[in-house]
């Protein structure tokens, strides 16, 4: 082979590589697939109930999802409140309390059906918020978005804030004040202390760690002001050892909306 032939072949290779690079540059850019789990922003008043929405923005079909939601202190998961959105077809959802402040949620399809759409709410749940104020992160962890092959296609998580503030001077958030039980962990001599803004008919209730009501008892009429009462026998007998419960106090005044506040209690 002569030097001329060699140079010609090298020039042809260079031209071919240049052509390939130009053709590649002209192709449309493809973005990577995104499958994101989102806790939507929420807001409520102190001593109120808030609905937390969970969204999924997906570029691939998914069959199931799972996550842990970290609750603020003095918040209770209402176990029967799980609600799948209209993106579900033949799906089921279950939620359980893990430890003191984590709700674990799993949604799946018994027949491998896919969720509909590519964006929007997939599920909602409710939390009973105690007497707290501020902005708290609705933190998601241990998350999975599963496809039909049981592969985790999750690419990201977005955590929205929960804002807990009074809505105005006319709001009834202070109907029940200073709600506490001492000692807590609960003992036979534990006493409940609370203060009422208005005279009200009072009811007390006990829920388990999943927010399911175990029992309730009417306490009768109480006047405006400070009160200290013993833990009612019906409630006390329903509290077992080594468990977490939520004690609820409901006020029903004559000329104002009713109000329920809850506190977390433990018995060792």
C-alpha positions in Angstrom: 0.0 0.0 0.0 1.4 3.4 -1.0 1.5 6.4 1.3 -1.2 8.0 -0.9 -3.6 5.1 -0.4 -3.0 5.1 3.3 -3.8 8.8 3.6 -6.9 8.4 1.5 -8.2 5.7 3.8 -7.5 7.8 6.9 -9.3 10.8 5.4 -12.3 8.6 4.7 -12.4 7.3 8.3 -12.2 10.8 9.6 -15.0 12.0 7.4 -17.2 9.0 8.4 -16.6 9.7 12.1 -17.4 13.3 11.7 -20.6 12.5 9.8 -21.7 10.1 12.7 -21.0 12.9 15.3 -23.1 15.4 13.3 -26.0 12.9 12.9 -25.9 12.1 16.7 -25.9 15.8 17.5 -29.0 16.3 15.4 -31.0 13.6 17.3 -33.6 14.9 19.9 -32.4 14.7 23.5 -34.2 12.2 25.7 -34.7 13.0 29.4 -34.3 10.2 31.9 -37.4 8.6 33.3 -38.8 10.3 36.5 -41.0 8.4 39.0 -41.3 10.7 42.0 -43.2 10.2 45.3 -44.6 13.4 46.8 -46.1 14.4 50.1 -48.3 17.4 49.3 -48.3 20.6 51.3 -50.9 20.6 54.1 -52.3 23.0 56.7 -54.5 22.9 59.7 -55.2 24.5 63.1 -53.8 23.2 66.4 -55.9 20.5 67.9 -57.5 19.7 64.6 -57.4 16.9 61.9 -55.5 17.3 58.7 -55.7 15.4 55.4 -52.3 14.5 53.9 -52.2 13.8 50.2 -49.6 11.6 48.6 -48.9 12.1 44.9 -46.9 10.2 42.3 -45.5 11.8 39.1 -44.5 8.9 36.9 -43.2 8.3 33.4 -43.5 4.5 33.7 -46.6 2.4 34.7 -46.5 1.3 38.3 -48.5 -1.4 40.2 -47.7 -0.6 43.8 -46.1 1.8 46.2 -44.9 1.9 49.8 -43.5 4.6 52.1 -43.0 5.6 55.7 -44.3 9.0 56.8 -42.7 10.6 59.8 -45.4 12.4 61.9 -44.8 15.5 64.1 -44.7 14.9 67.8 -48.1 15.0 69.4 -49.8 13.8 66.2 -51.9 10.6 65.8 -52.6 8.5 62.7 -56.3 7.9 62.1 -56.1 4.3 61.0 -59.4 4.1 59.1 -58.7 7.2 57.1 -56.7 5.7 54.2 -58.3 6.6 50.9 -57.0 5.6 47.4 -57.7 8.2 44.6 -59.4 7.7 41.3 -56.1 6.7 39.8 -56.5 3.3 41.4 -58.3 0.5 39.6 -58.2 -2.8 41.6 -55.9 -1.7 44.4 -55.9 -2.0 48.2 -54.1 0.1 50.8 -53.1 -0.7 54.3 -51.5 1.5 57.0 -49.8 0.7 60.3 -48.1 2.7 63.0 -44.4 1.8 63.3 -42.9 2.9 66.6 -44.3 6.2 68.0 -44.3 8.6 65.1 -44.0 6.7 61.8 -46.9 5.6 59.6 -46.1 2.8 57.1 -48.4 2.6 54.1 -48.5 -0.1 51.4 -50.8 0.0 48.3 -50.9 -2.9 45.9 -53.0 -4.7 43.3 -53.9 -8.4 43.8 -54.2 -8.9 40.1 -51.2 -6.7 39.0 -53.3 -3.8 37.7 -51.5 -0.6 37.0 -52.4 2.8 38.5 -53.9 5.2 36.0 -52.3 8.4 34.7 -48.9 10.0 35.0 -49.4 12.6 37.7 -51.5 13.5 40.7 -52.8 12.2 44.0 -52.8 8.4 44.6 -53.7 8.3 48.3 -54.7 10.4 51.3 -54.6 9.8 55.0 -55.6 11.8 58.1 -53.6 12.9 61.1 -55.0 14.2 64.4 -52.8 17.1 65.3 -52.3 18.1 69.0 -51.7 21.4 70.5 -48.6 22.4 68.4 -47.8 25.4 66.2 -45.3 25.7 63.5 -44.2 24.3 60.2 -43.2 20.6 60.1 -41.8 18.5 57.2 -44.0 15.6 56.0 -40.9 13.4 55.6 -41.2 10.3 53.4 -38.6 7.4 53.7 -38.2 3.7 52.8 -40.1 4.5 49.6 -40.9 2.1 46.8 -42.7 2.5 43.5 -43.1 -1.0 42.1 -43.7 -2.0 38.4 -45.2 -5.2 37.1 -41.8 -7.0 37.6 -41.6 -5.9 41.2 -38.7 -3.6 40.4 -38.4 -0.4 42.4 -38.6 2.4 39.8 -38.5 5.2 42.3 -36.2 8.1 41.2 -36.9 10.7 43.8 -38.9 12.0 46.8 -40.4 15.5 47.5 -41.4 16.3 51.0 -44.1 19.0 51.5 -44.5 21.0 54.7 -47.3 20.8 57.2 -48.3 24.2 58.6 -50.1 24.3 61.9 -51.3 27.8 62.9 -54.5 29.4 64.2 -56.7 30.7 61.3 -58.1 33.8 63.1 -59.4 35.3 66.2 -62.9 33.9 65.6 -61.6 30.4 65.4 -62.5 28.0 68.2 -59.0 26.4 68.6 -58.8 27.5 72.3 -62.1 26.0 73.4 -60.2 23.3 75.3 -56.9 24.5 76.9 -54.2 23.0 79.1 -55.3 19.4 78.3 -52.9 17.0 80.1 -52.7 13.8 82.1 -50.3 13.3 85.0 -48.6 11.1 85.6 -48.0 9.8 82.1 -47.1 6.9 81.7 -50.6 6.3 83.1 -51.1 4.9 86.6 -54.1 4.2 88.8 -53.8 7.7 90.3 -53.4 9.6 87.0 -55.6 12.7 86.8 -56.7 14.7 83.8 -56.4 18.5 83.8 -58.1 20.9 81.3 -59.5 24.4 81.0 -62.6 25.4 79.1 -63.2 28.7 77.3 -67.0 28.1 77.5 -69.3 25.9 79.5 -69.6 22.6 77.6 -70.8 19.0 77.6 -67.7 16.9 77.7 -66.9 13.4 76.3 -63.7 11.4 76.7 -62.5 8.7 74.3 -59.6 6.3 73.9 -58.0 5.2 70.6 -55.3 2.7 70.0 -52.0 3.4 68.2 -53.7 3.1 64.8 -56.4 5.7 65.7 -59.2 3.1 66.2 -61.6 4.1 68.9 -61.7 1.6 71.7 -64.2 3.2 74.0 -65.8 6.5 75.0 -67.6 7.9 78.0 -69.7 11.0 78.6 -68.5 13.2 81.4 -71.5 15.6 81.7 -71.6 19.4 81.9 -68.6 21.4 82.9 -68.4 25.2 83.5 -66.0 27.6 82.0 -62.6 27.5 83.7 -60.1 25.0 85.1 -60.9 21.4 85.9 -59.1 18.3 87.3 -60.8 14.9 87.1 -59.7 11.3 87.7 -59.4 9.0 84.7 -62.8 7.4 84.3 -62.9 3.6 85.3 -64.2 2.6 81.8 -61.2 4.3 80.1 -58.7 3.1 82.8 -59.7 -0.5 82.4 -59.3 -0.4 78.6 -55.7 0.7 78.9 -53.4 -2.3 78.8 -49.7 -2.3 79.7 -46.8 -1.7 77.3 -48.9 0.1 74.7 -49.4 3.5 73.1 -52.9 5.2 73.1 -54.5 8.5 72.3 -56.8 10.1 74.8 -59.4 12.4 73.3 -61.4 15.1 75.0 -64.4 16.5 73.2 -66.3 19.7 74.2 -69.8 20.5 72.9 -70.7 24.1 73.9 -74.2 25.4 73.2 -73.4 28.3 71.0 -70.2 27.2 69.3 -68.8 24.4 67.2 -67.6 21.3 69.1 -63.9 20.6 69.5 -61.8 17.5 70.0 -58.2 17.5 71.3 -56.0 14.4 71.7 -52.8 13.6 73.6 -50.6 10.5 73.4 -50.5 8.4 76.6 -48.5 5.3 77.5 -48.9 2.6 80.2 -45.9 0.6 81.3 
